[in-house]
Amino acid sequence: MSTPAPRDPVREFDLTPPDNARLANLCGPLDENLRLVEERMGVSINRRGATFIVSGQRAHAAEDLLRELFESTATEELTPERVHLALRDSRDMPGALPVDEPGDGATVRVARGTLRPRGRHQREYINSIRSQDLSFGIGPAGTGKTYLAVACAVEALQTEKIRRIVLTRPAVEAGERLGFLPGDLTQKVDPYLRPIYDALYEMLGFDRVSRFIERNVIEVAPLAFMRGRSLNDSFIILDEAQNTTPEQMKMFLTRIGFGSRAVVTGDVTQTDLPAGKMSGLKHVINILRQTSGVSFTFFDAADVVRHPLVQRIVQAYESHAPDEKT
């Protein structure tokens, strides 16, 4: 006699106080928010007024999420982006922080608010940046590598742990011929550093960032201009490091001076170097992985905090590519 297959858990609950406007906010147009929860958590959701029936292996986690989102409808308009981030933070999702390991200790405080890690890898990354002189954040787009590095730099500047922020990246065209770029040095490099500028403006405000750049508190320079310098009491961020050569990477890493901290970010799967050129980021992993004072945080598709489609795209590419961490 065969053993019957176990049935999926089923949760039935009411969301109170019953409020049609808040319920509509929770469900979204044509129930798109509920469909997003169903898709991402692998559950089925049925609703009759304020009564919800959720079935599936993650039914309990889905109930907790719906209750949390319903609470937020009292003060905010739910969007698919907001639901996506709530799903990303759900304890039952891949890469999330375990229940007994809250991320509060890794929060980053900047002038315009407080940032907290979304998942284990972001928490590990923030803690590494704070505790190590040299940190690497390696992984696909949308995982927060650059944004969190900028946040930690701003926090260190505000708490006077460093005196300036230095932003750099290799000026490699992403497979396109951009031609001659007019303007001074900063204007020439600006297009390549736009994501970092956007993060700075969000955390400090446009006027304050502009003043810091004028006073050289925030310095922007192409990687080639780092040669021969020794950067003391600085927070240095090398972005898009997959486009460095091994020689450029070594040159950059030997610029770190006393009282400084460096963060290197990049995605070894998106190199824009000429064919046959070794990526300095991929090269350095094997060289420094066991070096004291150096940390590596590897992000994956589960850490993507952008549109859910970005996560699926990254997962599709990962399934067709060899392991890039070695």
N, C-alpha and C positions, 0 to 999 in steps of 0.2 A: 504494500500500500504506500503510495507516494505521499510525501509531506506537502500539504498545500503551501503555495507561495505566500509569504507574508504580505499583508496589505499595506499600502502606503499610509502614513499617518494622516489623519484628517483633523483640522482645527476649525471649530465654529465659534464665532465671537461677535460681539456687538461693539461698534465704535460710538462712544458717548462723549458729550451730549449729541444726540442726533441733530444734525444741521445739514440741510440739503445743499447749501452753498459750499460748506466745507467738504462735504462728500464729493461734490462735483469737482472741487479743486483737487482733492486727493486722486480721483479717478482719471482726470484729464479729459480733453476732447476725445469722444469716441472710445473712452476707457484706455487711452494710449499709455497712461502711467501704469495701470494694472497689467497691460499686455507686456510692458517692459519688465516688470517684476516677474511675471510668469516665465518669460523667455530666459532671463538671466539666472533665476533661481530654480528653474525646472519644476515649477509647481503649477497647479490649476486653481484659479480664483473665480468663485461665483458669488454674486452679490444680490441680496434682496433688501433694498432700502439701506439701513445701517447694519444689517447682518451680513457677515462675510463667512464663506466656507472655503478653506484652503486645504488642498490635498497634495501630497508629494513628500519626498524624503526630507525636504527643507521646510515643511509646513510650519514648524515652530518658529524658525528664523524669519520666515515670511510674515507670520503674524506679528512678531516683534517689530519688523520693519514697517508694516502698515500702521501699527499703533504709533510708532515714532513719527512717521510722515503725517498722520492725522493730527497729532499734537502741533506740528509745525504749521498746519493750515490756518491756525488761529492768528498767525502773524505774518505769513508770507504766501505768495503765489507759487505753487509748485510748477516747475518746468521739467521737461525730460532730462535736462542737464542736472538739476537738483536731485532728481530721483536716481540718476546714474551715479552721482557721487555718494548718495546714501547707500546704494547697493555696494559700491566699492568699499564702504566702511563697515558693511555688515559683517559680524564676527564669523558667519558661516561661509563666507566667500573665499576662494583661493587667494592666498597672499595676505589675508586680513590679520590684524593683531589678535592673538589669543585673548580670551576673556580675562585671564589672570595677568596679562601684560599690557596695561593701558599705555597709550602713547603720550600721556600728558607730560611726562618727564622730558620729552623731546620737542616740546613746543618751541617755536621761534617767535620772538616778539620784535616787531618792527613798528615804525612810527604810526602806521595806519591800521594796526591790528595785530592779531596773533595767528600764526599758522601752526597747524598740527599735522603730524605725519599720517598719511593714508596707507596703512599696511606696514608689514614687517620691514621690507627693504627700505622704505623711506625713513623709518625710525632708525634703522641701522646706519643709514647714510648720514643723517643729521648728527647722531652720536659720534660717528667717525670723524666728521668734519670738526667737531668741537674738541675731540681728544687727540687727534693725530695732526702732525705738521703737514702731511701730504695725503690727500684723499682722492680716490678715483671713483667716479660714478659712470658706469658703463651699461648701456642698454638702449632699447628702442625709443623712438620719439614718443612724447606724451607721458613719460614716467616721472617728470618733475625734477630731473637731474640739474638742469641749469637754474630753474626757478628757485629750488631750495638752496643751491649754492649762493645765489644772489641774496636770498633772505638771510642766510647765515653771515654773509659779508656785511650786510646792512646792520644786523644786530651787533656784530663785533665792533663796527664803527660807532654806533650809538653808545655802546658801553665802554668806549675808549680802550678797547683791547688792541686795536690797531689804529694807525693814523691815516691810512688811505686805502682805497680799493683800486686794484689794477685789473683791467679787463682786456683780454687779448684772445685772438684766434688766428689761425692761418688764413690768409686771403686767397683761398682757392675757389675758383668758379665751379659751381655745381653742374658741370657738364654743359655750360652755356658760355658764349663769348660776350662779355659785357662791354668790352671796349674801354676807351679812356674815360675815367671818372674824374670830373673837375672838382675843384675845391682844395681846401687845406687837408692836412693829414687826417684830422678827426672826421671831416666830411667824406673822405675817401673810404674810411673804415666803417662809418656808420651803417651802411646797408648790410654789412656782414654781421653786425652786432645788434641788429634790431630786436631780437627776442630778449636780450639782456637789458636793453634800454626800456622796453615795455615793462619788464619786471621792476626795474628801478623806479619808473614813474608811478607804478601802482603802489609801491611800498613807501616812497618818500614824497611823491608829488613832483610835477614838472619843474616848478620854480626852484625847489630845493636841489634837485638833481642838476639843474643848469648852473646854480651857484657853486655846487661842489666841483663841477667840471671846470668852471672858470678859475677856481682856487687850487685846482690840481689835487683835490681831495679824492675825486674819482678820475682816474686816468684811463684813457682808451688808446690802445696802440696795436698795430699789427704785430704778429709774432716775430717777424724779422727784426723789429726794432728793440727786442728784448736782449739781443746779443751784447755782451760786454757789461751788462748792468748787474748790480747786486741790490736786491729789493729787501730792505729792512722794514720792520713794523708795518707790513702790508698784508692785505688779503688779496691773493692773486687767483684769478679764475681763467683757466685756459679752456675755451669752449670749442666744440667741433674738433676735438683732438685727433679723431680718426684721420684727419687730413694733414697731419704732420708726418714728416719723414722721421726715421729713427734718430738722425742727426739733429733735427729740430727739437725733438722731444728731449734729448739729452741736454741740449743747450738751454731749454726752458727750465728743466728741473734743477739745473745748477745755478739758476738765478736766485733761488730762495735764500734770503738772508736771515739774520737774527730777528726774533720777534714776529716772524711772518708765518703765514699759513697759506697753502696752495691747494686748489681743487681743480682737478682735470676731469672734464666731461666729454663724452662722445659715444658713438654707436659704430662698432667695428663692422657692421653690415652695410653701412652707407658711406663708403670711402669714395671721394672724388679725385683721388690721386691718379696720375697717368697709369696706364696698364703696365704691370710689372713692378711698380713701386711698392715697397713694403710700408704698411701703416705703422707710424711710430707708436700709436696707442696699442695696437695688437702686439707689437714687438716688446713693449715695456711690461706687459702683463707677466710674461715668463721671467723677466729679469728682476723685477722688484716685488714679486708676489710674497716672498718670504722675508722681506726686509723690515726690520724694526722701525716703527714710526711711520709706516706706510700702510694704508688700508684700501681695500678694493670692495666696492659694493656693486653687485651685478643685478640689474633689473631685468624683468622679463615681461611677456605680454600681460600677465595678470596684474602688473603694476600700472598699466596705462590708465590715466585718469581723464583722457579726452573722450570724444564721442565713442560710443560702444563699437562703431564700425572700425575705428582705428585699432582697437584691441583685436578684432577678428582679422584684420589685415595683417597685423604683426604676427598673430598666431599662424596664419596661412603661410607667411614667408618663413617662419621658424620651422614649420613642418617640412619645408622643402630645402632647408639649408643645413650644413654640418654645424656642429657645436663650435661657436666662435670664441669661447672663453679660454681655449688652450692654445 
